[in-house]
Amino acid sequence: MRVTVAGTGYVGLSIAVLLARHHEITAYDIAQERVDLINAGHSPIDDALIVQRLPELASRLSGTTDPERAFSNADWVIIATPTNYDPETGHFDTRSVDSVIEQTLALNGLATMVIKSTLPVGFTERARVRFQTDRLIFSPEFLREGWALHDNLHPSRIVVGDRSARGRSFAEMMQAAAAKADVPVLLTGSTEAEAIKLFANTYLAMRVAYFNELDTYAATHQLDTRQIIDGVCLDPRIGQHYNNPSFGYGGYCLPKDTRQMLANYRDVPQNLIQAIVSANTTRKDFVATDIVRRKPRVVGIFRLVMKADSDNFRSSSIQGVMKRIKAKGIEVVVYEPLLSATSFFGSRVIEDLAIFKREADVIVANRLSDELGDVIDKVYTRDLFGKDS
């Protein structure tokens, strides 16, 4: 089976590596540097399993920036291009998805296209009409940054928004590639599949927001947050997961997906979805105010990444806290080994951790690290359990 994966971010590349165990895979991207890394056996993203497995797959997985090579002979085209939320339109920017659909149809009328990019509810159905094709499927991904290949090998479920033979074939292909046996499979309508993705991520954001607001209450009243969370989570209906306070939810998915979910509710009565979106802003306000109250001369931001084992700091919650502190006229310095620049949004980037520790009066860390053990008295964090969720 010839499969092309369009987009080599953590979704696309993890799927490409997963399927390359059994199929001939072409990884298509418009960024030549990413394609060159893949063809050299190097991962352009920080994912331990991808880094480990990619060099072993040279005979089955190759990258290209040439649309004709990518799409003309493919049996399947899996679309995993970015769909960032556009605050001006109030919707995801789906132009990259549209572009791949157009190129595939122009070069190959027989390929079945499977969209893995997150979409507004109803997009696939409208796109089938707009592009006059029935060979377009939506199948949501449920992956964690830094664990994308692991989560594809051990999926919680496989959801395909198509009940036809094509939908079943794609589900079977993903199921056969997984290391986990008996993966639950749900074939559903495309619009329902799009809603499943957005509702799932909005629920996760709600859970993050809930425990953050619990922590805000406890901190305001000088209560022990951990004792409260431990007591609440002993209820098996609530459980001991996704309960670690943070500076807010962030990263690739939750901020944009919750805002898109809210946009989809434009003509539907709701209170909770708006509250989930608003709660993230309120949490950053509280954290920044709590730090400023300590009257620091210099605030150090320890790591911009959203979570451990990730190289992504796009939309990380600590940046929102950082901007609020800077708005108060307080000097902010940054320690982030992934940055090669000398400044980040007007703040000095300090490469030497020892100098960073010495200069900062308060060190802000969304998640604790052993590297901060010798200056723990300077550290401001809401991390109680030493985990990302």
Order of alpha helices (4+ residues) and beta strands (2+ residues): beta-alpha-beta-alpha-alpha-beta-alpha-beta-beta-beta-alpha-beta-alpha-beta-alpha-beta-alpha-beta-alpha-alpha-alpha-alpha-beta-alpha-beta-beta-beta-alpha-beta-beta
